[in-house]
Amino acid sequence: MKKKYVYLFTEAHGLGKELLGGKGAGLAEMASLGILIPQGFTITTEACNKYYEDGKKLAEDLLSEIHKKLKELEKITGKTFGGEHNPLLVSVRSGARVSMPGMMDTILNLGLNDTTVEVLAKETNNERFAYDSYRRFILMFTNIAKGFSRKEMDGMLEEVKREKGYTQDYEIPAEELKKLIVRYKEWYKVNIGEEFPMDPWDQLVEAIGAVFRSWDNERAIVYRKMNNISDAWGTAVNVQSMVFGNKGETSGTGVGFSRNPGTGKKEIFAEYLVNAQGEDVVAGIRTPLKIEELKRQQPEIYQQFADTSAKLEAHYRDMQDMEFTVEDGKLYFLQTRSGKRTAAAGVKIACDMVDEGLITEQEAVSRIDVSTFHYLLYPTFSSEGLDHGVVLTTGNPASPGAGIGKLAFSAAEAKARKDQGEKVILVREETSPEDIIGMVAAEAVITARGGMTSHAAVVARGMGKCAVTGCSDAYIDEESKTMTVNGKVYGPDDLVSVNGSTGVIYLGAIELIPSQMSGDFARIMSWANQFKRLAVRANADSPRDAIKAMEFGAEGIGLCRTEHMFFGEQRIFHMRKMILSKSLEERKQALLELLPYQKEDFKSLFLTMQGRSVNIRLLDPPLHEFLPKTEEQIEELAQALHLSLTEIHTRIEVHQEHNPMMGFRGDRLSIAYPEIAQMQARAIILAAIEAQKEMGISVEPEIMVPFVIDSLEFKKVKEIIVSTCDEEINRANVKMSYHVGTMIEIPRAALLADEIAKDAEFFSFGTNDLTQMTMGLSRDDASNFLKYYYENNILEHDPFQTVDIHGVGKLIQLAATLGRKTRPDMHLGVCGETAGDPLSIDFYHQCGLDYISCSPYRIPVARLAAAQANIKILKK
Amino acid sequence: MKKKYVYLFTEAHGLGKELLGGKGAGLAEMASLGILIPQGFTITTEACNKYYEDGKKLAEDLLSEIHKKLKELEKITGKTFGGEHNPLLVSVRSGARVSMPGMMDTILNLGLNDTTVEVLAKETNNERFAYDSYRRFILMFTNIAKGFSRKEMDGMLEEVKREKGYTQDYEIPAEELKKLIVRYKEWYKVNIGEEFPMDPWDQLVEAIGAVFRSWDNERAIVYRKMNNISDAWGTAVNVQSMVFGNKGETSGTGVGFSRNPGTGKKEIFAEYLVNAQGEDVVAGIRTPLKIEELKRQQPEIYQQFADTSAKLEAHYRDMQDMEFTVEDGKLYFLQTRSGKRTAAAGVKIACDMVDEGLITEQEAVSRIDVSTFHYLLYPTFSSEGLDHGVVLTTGNPASPGAGIGKLAFSAAEAKARKDQGEKVILVREETSPEDIIGMVAAEAVITARGGMTSHAAVVARGMGKCAVTGCSDAYIDEESKTMTVNGKVYGPDDLVSVNGSTGVIYLGAIELIPSQMSGDFARIMSWANQFKRLAVRANADSPRDAIKAMEFGAEGIGLCRTEHMFFGEQRIFHMRKMILSKSLEERKQALLELLPYQKEDFKSLFLTMQGRSVNIRLLDPPLHEFLPKTEEQIEELAQALHLSLTEIHTRIEVHQEHNPMMGFRGDRLSIAYPEIAQMQARAIILAAIEAQKEMGISVEPEIMVPFVIDSLEFKKVKEIIVSTCDEEINRANVKMSYHVGTMIEIPRAALLADEIAKDAEFFSFGTNDLTQMTMGLSRDDASNFLKYYYENNILEHDPFQTVDIHGVGKLIQLAATLGRKTRPDMHLGVCGETAGDPLSIDFYHQCGLDYISCSPYRIPVARLAAAQANIKILKK
């Protein structure tokens, strides 16, 4: 039997997306449900592949099949293609197996020519509309079917507007449009070397070929590469009759949702415009009416819409977003798809639909949009308030949430004013670890420099603090306590509202709406736990973080960064003393003074976590990060250590590095100064022993060695840790298990993971550093050039936010495989910034990791994403 | 048949190193040649494995086999183990399949006890010697056989010396040694819990087990891991009768070479000491005599030595380094091995032996020691001169050679004084690209900071300029033009001699010997070319470099760094203008001004290379490297560009980076500013067109894109290059092929090499950056902590000098395989610093690369190493 390449929508039901593409399958679905749609036919994806096989040509038999279906379509619609009465106009649209938004092309109003345009003008009684449609069709055809830039035709339009003083396209009258059409057709002839085709059949054949070719345009190739879509799938083409909502008072057009997409309430939510085309809504000529108007004017049409809306929702078992047109009192559905909704609506709709028996709990979890879910955790500004807000400046939406307060220009100032009951916003050029105290005190943080992964951004997200970074318009002067934006100066008495979810900063206070974390939210979270396989832990350095993490459902601590504990006033002094010590003895003495602080910190963590896993990382940053930066601090230190200023300066200089990220840090410190690792191991194990005794619950600490590159290196440090721990365990005469493992955050460690696994009991992937090294990309400097990589479609995501699955991911997969080859029960986790990112979590799930560890405020999203990742696999 | 585990030397010939170990096989070899050796037996490597299988025990049957051979040995020697007359004393030594120097243990004089020591004293008529031997034996036995630290016994010895006022061990008289032995034995009893064994058989059994166990000590395990030696090989044990050269006037001991190891001349070269043990030579009690003395005193012994020396040389077909002892007029050979020789001697001996028909040309090439070969390229200080030199300070031997001159403290000063005919040494805290002009002018370079891979070191090696870096004792003050070392101040009038091969700096001028590059050297080089498969290219940025490279036999240029061309006075100005330009137009204008300079540079390179391959890399370093550093330069630039100082400062600040090595550099510049790549591509292709026309030889440039991480990124830049080049080729209407490829220097590029290979026509591995990223190791900062990695045996080599085969090498191998999977004829090279290192070259040969590219002065070594790598494979 000869293969069939073209199907009417009415005969295509059940043939599937692979053959029909997503759009074609949807239209066939509606047709089979008996819903009125503008009729048409689908040319299959197989025809697309045939088109390429035939050397980018539509073969004769394919053409005759299309022609046959076109004749059938004329019969169904009662219209004639190119007819002088009631002419059939069609749209020609691509439709691939999966949605590739904006990647391929569409041509509308095909079938218009010098004759049919007049008929259209008469039938719609709207000459301007008809000629504007014709003008647009010529432009689309030239651009898409013939592949010429639209620049010059757009220029002609602008010229007319300039000459005649029109500011909007819709102000141009029919007469001018007719002249423009003449000029368009002239340009077409000169540049393309032939007349603009008047025969609709010629138009159609060109358009179909163009849509097939658009499968292989550069944008589409890049998009497919990034989304793992096979080049071999091809696109289908849908040829659909046009309907017009501007044929009179019993015509119109509208969009609607089957539930309220803002609140999730179960009610028809739609807008309608009498005697209008969809484009009129977009152009903003007239304000659409609420759907209630339609109910009054054409109650039977309204009822028909409501019934069909319910039918489609029940059929697709999801809230629908529909486009419809009424032509001469007949309701056509142009499109239906799952509707976008706010985070709050998403949660409510999912839960309601479970209660209505429409979907399962598993489906409810898989329906939630992870990309907006975290908004539910923070108070938000009311949309009314935002509408009336006065924008002060904008930056990167670095950490979501809303914060209101007066400007404070240093950490100390923020802390002092907060202590006196004032609400403040910390404003800094950029932040450093010493600003943390001020960030804790502030309602929100603003910086003039730095991107989404700057210090301020990372730390703020870690503490769930609202932050906007990189407000490049703002000049901040700490001395004079001023922030200058576009010549206006703001000071400590100015009140601002910071929207961390959008990056906008407003003058004055904007109304707040509190966060929702109970009810439906809690139901979704508890279902997520049922369906996920990955454990979700928190990155937490203090009991405060740990408590927050447990509130959000953390199952343990996956990363405790001990260095954050060294910035307290007394501690930093001992730390600096340790770093600047000239002899082993001096260093040991300084470490001895740090030990009790560390032990108490760890103990309160163990007590807080009540026997859950706690993974503590040994000192990681280069030592110079702890040294004083200001002349004042240097003087203070010189006095305290009885050293000359010159000596302090010299020693600070010795610690400077050209590329500190690849410098003297992590395990290198333990190899050079084993006594530091020893002190930290002792503090951890003593804390665990005391906590175990006090709670009567067994504690099993995990000790993590950072920045390892070699198995012998790890072995050496593990021996130091083990001998220290065992000594204290024996001395205390208690039973205690503990585990020593390593971070995999340098490519060499990933490449040699099988060797390192001989001694390492667990791996934790540190994707921040692993991404830096694997991509040769300094996180602090990358914002200067990564933008060019996004613009050029070389990279799609910030690789520090969403793991670079293609490159870095290959190394992670390799290390996981090598590690488990040596140690089949190797415990694998990830604790970098990407551990809170849904796309990355999906990948980690596929890699077979055991847990992810992210900042407390990202835990709900992580739990949800982990559940969705698992459900996706279960469904297959 | 029962397996045999023990062989007399006289029955072991031909059993091979696998079974006997290297030492055992050598002794069996000498025995079979009829050369008199102290007899003994070898316990095989299989016995070692059996020892481990039996739970670290010597099984009964093995013991009885050893006992049987010991009895046979008594018969052969006429001596009795533990006998009261003529006692048999033995050494017990390890001997693995390949030499593992210093890794395992040796025990001498085993068989000594309270009885035999007296016999030894009587027979040697040297009581002091006998008791000292006994003392040493107890110490070695305690340390090696029993595994106790020698610290306390050494302490007792020091105590005696301190109390009695002896400064050297050999001053201690027999009486004191006897007392010391009593104390040693007491310590042994208290600490080990048993009497020191008096029964020689017990001593032997313990000693054999200890040598077997030493196979698994930590040092040995690390050494094996680093040298890819299998843990399963095991070590053999050699038990050999002791002979004594101190039995009177017809006894003696000596060492000798079969040729002169200093000059290579064919003559006996030996030293002899009458009535002495080998240790006496080491202890420096007496000055040994030239071998001529032996000739006079015992002519028949001399003749015997000369004959055996010739016999051994002929047998091993290499110059031999021999140890011998004369006991009562009988000449014993204790050891023979290939002798170490100077670079000059090595070349002469190899050539002479070819002429003598002793070895083939291939063998001659494989015999040359690559690690010293490059000394032949530079003038050297005479050894007499060095012996009398006054050391000023020392640093790293960063670039070999010898330089004499007066101190100059800035590049400008060095240049000015050189122009006036003075010879100067450039002295800097550390160097930066702007110092290059001064480095060119200077005879040698000294820096106070930086290691073997600092800027000064790399650039100096590149130009074949002598350099000593990291003289940490030296304080250099450019302002006052002084260098202070240990309180002494040196200035512009002080003359120094810099030895770049040893890192020592001398006061005053030391006599120079010119380099040898003709005669035997040239013969070896031409043979090397016959046997190598790898092409050897040069890293060269200027015609001067290129001429030097061709003199040394370069087959092309593998890396021309265009950035080095931007530092000329006019160029740097246009470069800075380009970098600081505010608009695309301004930048294009500045680039237009740079174009002619670049074109001329490239053209003269093409002309110099006469049609050989020239590979030019597009701009690589971050732009801030070109910006002015001093306030003066900034003011100059501000004036020239009509910009305010503040504006210049602000723009310079914008370019600063936290981790510039992973910053805005390499291909990132081309993605952000395609016009830079365009200008460079145009300059290259115009230069090639002109050069081709002038020479009438076809030119086929290679254009290399640095720092690539992605296939789409490379593709985009390749398109820019290709369209620019094709435009110029078409405009000139000439025929020209050119190739566009990429560096593989970021792990992600290596991981995705198969994708990048779709468009890249060649890969060049940049091991400097690849090592930095793969190991997370900043080259500029690593010297602060890598020393701890060497100390702890975690790393063996500086990974920037010798490629880290285990880690980075894994990535190189992977990328080579992936690249050739996509493009089977993919041209592969390496242009990083390691491309001139013999160990690395051996690895690159094994990886199947096509060429290596190193600095001109390393080319002879690289050619030799490439030949040796190939010969090694051919031999297998």
Interface residues (C-beta under 8 A of the other chain):
Chain A: V222 K225 E657 H658 N659 P660 M661 M662 G663 F664 R668 I671 A672 F707 I709 D710 L712 E713 K716 E745 I746 P747 R748 L751 L752 D769 Q772 M773 T774 M775 G776 L777 S778 D780 D781 A782 N784 F785 Y788 Y789 N792 N793 I794 L795 D804 H806 G807 V808 K810 L811
Chain B: V222 K225 E657 H658 N659 P660 M661 M662 G663 F664 R668 I671 A672 F707 I709 D710 L712 E713 K716 E745 I746 P747 R748 L751 L752 D769 Q772 M773 T774 M775 G776 L777 S778 D780 D781 A782 N784 F785 Y788 Y789 N792 N793 I794 L795 D804 H806 G807 V808 K810 L811
